[in-house]
């Protein structure tokens, strides 16, 4: 994965600044967790990184990519399921990405097996439970073999059991060489899955540090207040 470089990136809409001059370089390796209170701009920043939104100031580029984009995928808090089977959902994503017909089904079945959905492969995706749909969304993204996977609050609506299952899958994806960048409102999850923390407050990148140091010795007053629960979580 080539580094993703944000240089004084801003995003404003209707006169309101949501992201305020953020500069950061995100490279391969460590799992990056974006934390911050409600309204900090976490989801917007992730959409800017993925290219779903265009910044209103500054620049975002993959260093050395000659203007191109890395192989990347994104999973949302509420993923959209197509009106077809779980298997067909994964196959469709592979078709759009240009995989051959033979490779699509083999790859789709393999990834459904890994995420524990082989037994529901032929069931309509929209009748699956919330946890199963989120696992399917991860499978659909993982099948594309992305170099970086953006996850926006992937377990926000799940019970503890489904959350643990997803966290295991996320760790497997990372162990396979895919860079993980995710937002979460859950401090425990950030500790379990994060190698480094990007802490946002009011659209500004206030702090960046290794996860263990962030939680043991936060450097900013805003981070200290957030960890103590004195700022609203999102």
N, C-alpha and C positions, 0 to 999 in steps of 0.2 A: 504493500500500500504506500502510495506517495503521500507526503504530508499535505493536509488540508490547511491552508493559511487564510485566516481572517485578519484583514488589516483595517482597523478603525471602522468596523461594520456598524451601520445604523439602519433601523427600520422604523418608519413612522407611517401612521395612517390616520386620516382625518385630523391632522394637526397634533396627534398624540404620539410621542416617542415611546416605542416599546423596547427596542434594542438601542443602546446608547454607546456608540464608539467602542465596540468590543474588538480587541486584538488578541489572537491566540493561534497557536499552531498545534494541530492535532495529528499525531503520527501513529504509526503502527505499534502494536504490542499492548500496552496497558489498557485495561478496560476503563473508559472514561464515563463518569457519572456526572450529570448536570443537576445540581441541587439549587433550591431557592424557595422563598416563600411564594404564596399565591400572588400572581400577577408579575412575577419577576421576569418573565419572558422566555422561560425554558423551552416550551414547545415551539414558539416562534423561532428561536435560535436554531433549533434542530431542523425545522423546515427550511430555513435559509441554507443550512449546511447541505441538506439533501437536494436543494434546487427547486423546491416546491414554491418558495417565495423568492422574490428578487429584492435585494437590499436597496434602500433609498440613499445610502451613503457608504463609502468605503468599497472594499473589494473582497471577493471570495474566490480562491483558485486552488487547484491541485498543483503543487509545485512540481515543475518538470513535465507536466502532462500536455504541454503545447495547446492549451485551451480545451482539452478533452476532459472527460469525467472518469473517475475510477468505477469499477464494478461495485455498485452499491444497491442496497435495498432498505426499505423502511417498513416497520410494523407499528400500527397505531393502537391507541388505547381501545378503540372500538373498530376493529377491522371490518372491511366490507367483504361479505361472502357472496360469490356469484350464485345464481340460481341453477346449480348443478351439484354433482357429488363432490365429496371431499377430494377424491382422486382427481376429478376433472378440474377442480380449482387449481391444483398444483400443476397439472398438465397445461392448462391454459397459460399460466405465467411463463412456463418454459417455452411454449409456442411463440408467445410474443417476444421472448428473448432470443429466438432464433435457433433453439435446439432442434435436432432432427427428430422425426416422428418416432423412430425406434428408441432413441435416447430418452425422450420425454417420459414414456410410461415406466421404463426401468428406473429412471432417476426418481420419479414421483413415488413409486411404490417403496423404494429404498428409504426415502426420507420420512414417509409416513410410518414405516416400521420403526425407525429410530425414535420418533416422537411419540410412539405408542398409539397410533391411530390406524394401524393396518386393519383392525377388526371393524372399523367404520368407514373404510375407504369408499364404499359404494353408497353410503347414506347421503342424503341431501345435506350440504354443508350448513344450511340455515336452520336445521332442526337439532344440530349439535349443541351441547351445553356451552356456556360461556368459556369455561376452561378449555374445552375441546376446540372451540373456534379459535381461541388464541394460540393453541398449539398448532392448529392448521395454518394460521397466519405465519407463524414462525417457520413451519415446514415449507410453505410456499416461497418464503424469502430465502431460506437456507438452500433450497434446491437450485437456486440461481448461482450458488457458489460465489457470493459477494466478497469483496475484499474488506468492505466495511458495512456493518449493519446498524442502522439507526433504530432505536426502540423508544417510543414515546409513551411513558407510563404503561408498560405492557401488562402489569398485574393489578392495576388500580381497582378493577371491578371484580376481582376474584377472591375466593375464600382462601384460607391459609394452605389447605392441601393443594389446590390448583396452583397457588403461588409458588410453592416449593417445587412442583413439577416443572413449571416454566423456568424457574431459576436454574434447575439442573440442566435443562435444554440449552439455556443461554450459555452456561459454562461449557457445555459440549461444543457449541458453535465456536466459542472463543478458542477452545483448546485445539480446534481444527484449523486455526490460522486466520479466522475472521476477526477483524477489529470491531469491538462493541462500543457504541456511543449511546447512552441511554439517559432518559430523565426518569426520576422517581420522586414521590413524596415521602417515601418510607426510609427513615434513617437506618433502620436495621438492614434493609435490603441494600442500601448504599454501602454499608460496611461489609456485607457479604459479597457483593458483586463488583464493587468499585476498587480499582487500583489507584486511580487519581480522581480528584474532585474538582469540578469547575463550579464555583458558587456565584450565583447571580442574585442581584438585589436591585430592584427598580431599573432593570434593563442593563445594568452595568456588571461587568465581570469584576467582582470584588476580590476574589481569592482563587488561586489555583495551587493545589498541593497534593502530595501523596495522601491517600485516604487515611492511613493510620495517623499521620501528623495532623490532618484536618480535624479529626474527631478528638484527638488528645490535646492539641495545642492550636486551636484556630487563631488566626492572626488579626482578624477584623472584628470590630464590635458587632457588625451585622451577623457574622457567622456565629459568634458566641451566643447572641440572642436567639438565633434560629435553632441551634442545638439545644438550648435550654427550653425551647418551646415558647419563647416570648414573641416570635413572629408567626403569623398564620401559615400553616402548611397548605400546599395545593394538592 
